[in-house]
Amino acid sequence: MYYKRLRELREDRDMTQRELAAILEMPQTQYIRYEQGKRDIPTEVLRKLCILYKVSADYILELPEGLKWER
């Protein structure tokens, strides 16, 4: 699930949950719920995480690589 990826991205950058929550301007307990999969990530938070980690939302959400969307 995507919440595991959130933890991996944070740990790869040697950040604590407290540090990341401060960057996202939210309480640490709120961020912890995202990593535990107890709360869905709002679009604006997902956007901030993509910019911070320099990855796509597809990567964070663990969507298949090369996924084609029908129009």
Secondary structure, DSSP 8 states (H G I E B T S, - for coil): -HHHHHHHHHHHTT--HHHHHHHTTS-HHHHHHHHHTSS---HHHHHHHHHHHT--HHHHTT--TT-----
